Amino acid sequence: MMSQSHSGEQGTATLTDLNGRTRVVIHLLHENTTGNQPAHIHAGTCAKSNPAPKYPLKNVVLGDSNTIVDVPITSLLGGRFAINVHESAKDLNRYVSCGNIP
């Protein structure tokens, strides 16, 4: 996960295969990772993603999120999706961190 919009919020997103479902764990490091920050899987890449979320994730709270999505990991792999973390529910247009799913 790379910082966007000069937020300084960077870290990791780990995807784990759960036999037809996928666990997505986000861990961001920065002093500003407080409050609830919406997170989603979007079609596309960090450079050019579809603004409509494809799969919602649990909000990032104090830098962490842990979600199980009802989609096989094989459907997410291949460079067609990215994970975006938004500034807040009130400012969904500002991405603060993004990671391409390889």
Residue, then its C-alpha position, 0 to 999 in steps of 0.5 A: m500500500m503506497s501513500q496517496s494525496h500526500s497522506g503519508e499512509q503506507g503499509t501492506a495489504t495481505l490477501t489469503d485464500l479461504n477456499g472460495r473466499t478471500r481474507v483481506v488484511i490492511h495494515l497502514l503506518h502513519e501518525n494520521t491513521t486514526g478514525n474510520q477510513p473506508a476501504h474498497i477493492h476497485a476494478g483497475t489499478c492505482a493509476k487508473s481505477n473505476p471510482a465505483p467500488k467492486y468489493p467493500l472492505k471493513n473500514v481502516v481503524l487506527g491503521d488496520s482492517n480485516t475483511i473476508v470477501d465472498v470472492p475467490i482469490t483467483s478472481l482478484l489476482g492478475g493485475r485487474f484490481a486495486i485496494n483503495v483507502h479513502e480519507s473518510a466517509k465524508d471525503l471518499n474522493r480523496y484516496v490516502s493509500c492504494g495498492n495494486i493486487p498483482 
